[in-house]
Amino acid sequence: GENVEQHPSTLSVQEGDSAVIKCTYSDSASNYFPWYKQELGKRPQLIIDIRSNVGEKKDQRIAVTLNKTAKHFSLHITETQPEDSAVYFCAASRPTGGFKTIFGAGTRLFVKA
Amino acid sequence: SAVISQKPSRDICQRGTSLTIQCQVDSQVTMMFWYRQQPGQSLTLIATANQGSEATYESGFVIDKFPISRPNLTFSTLTVSNMSPEDSSIYLCSVDRGQETQYFGPGTRLLVL
């Protein structure tokens, strides 16, 4: 069935280093891949997304890459800061008449000052 | 983005009772969704709330347990019926403002004793 796997489950980096979170999806009909950041006690917030007709997208310190053939997509955060500490969720969405989104299990990122 | 509110923000309920959660959006949206997020876990889609017709439920979720209403394009309710401690969770609504981009409400934190 539909599945999104996310790795690692926990990631600890030093401030200023880069962080990479990887996801794979199973449904080849998926065509939209958002990433959400959730701080403790708060709602998930969309931080970046990518569609299937694009291989890479960048927004300041955040970038996302997509390999549709391998069904892989990744989030890259450069020059990490303590305020980047949060749980990050990848997701894959496919059209259903409307659409349906499946979320990965999440990655808890710790950025040490 | 959309301004989304949920009521109540949190509640403590006795087992066997029911709780209705409201989701209000500041403008009309095509699609509204209800998710459950158990402590430390990812987001699981309960159902898509359809305006003017019955909600579309995901596997493992049924209308008798989670009845949903969507009377118009800005409002939806989710009822958690005959609650048990296993229903303790955060319940989030989300809306699509176009092109499958979802924005989440602040969530309702439910504890069932």
Contacts between the chains, C-beta under 8 A, distances in Angstrom:
chain1	res1	chain2	res2	distance
A	32	B	99	7.7
A	32	B	100	4.8
A	34	B	100	8.0
A	34	B	101	6.9
A	34	B	102	7.2
A	36	B	104	8.0
A	42	B	106	7.7
A	43	B	92	6.7
A	43	B	104	4.4
A	43	B	105	6.6
A	43	B	106	5.2
A	43	B	107	5.8
A	44	B	43	6.8
A	44	B	92	7.7
A	44	B	104	5.1
A	45	B	104	7.7
A	46	B	101	6.5
A	46	B	102	7.3
A	46	B	103	6.9
A	49	B	101	6.7
A	89	B	42	6.3
A	89	B	43	6.7
A	93	B	100	5.0
A	98	B	30	7.5
A	98	B	31	5.2
A	98	B	48	6.3
A	98	B	96	7.7
A	99	B	31	7.4
A	99	B	96	7.4
A	99	B	100	4.7
A	100	B	45	7.0
A	100	B	48	7.7
A	101	B	33	7.9
A	101	B	45	7.0
A	101	B	100	7.4
A	101	B	102	6.5
A	102	B	45	7.7
A	103	B	42	4.9
A	103	B	43	4.5
A	103	B	44	7.7
A	104	B	42	6.5
A	105	B	41	7.6
A	105	B	42	4.9
A	106	B	41	7.7
A	106	B	42	5.2
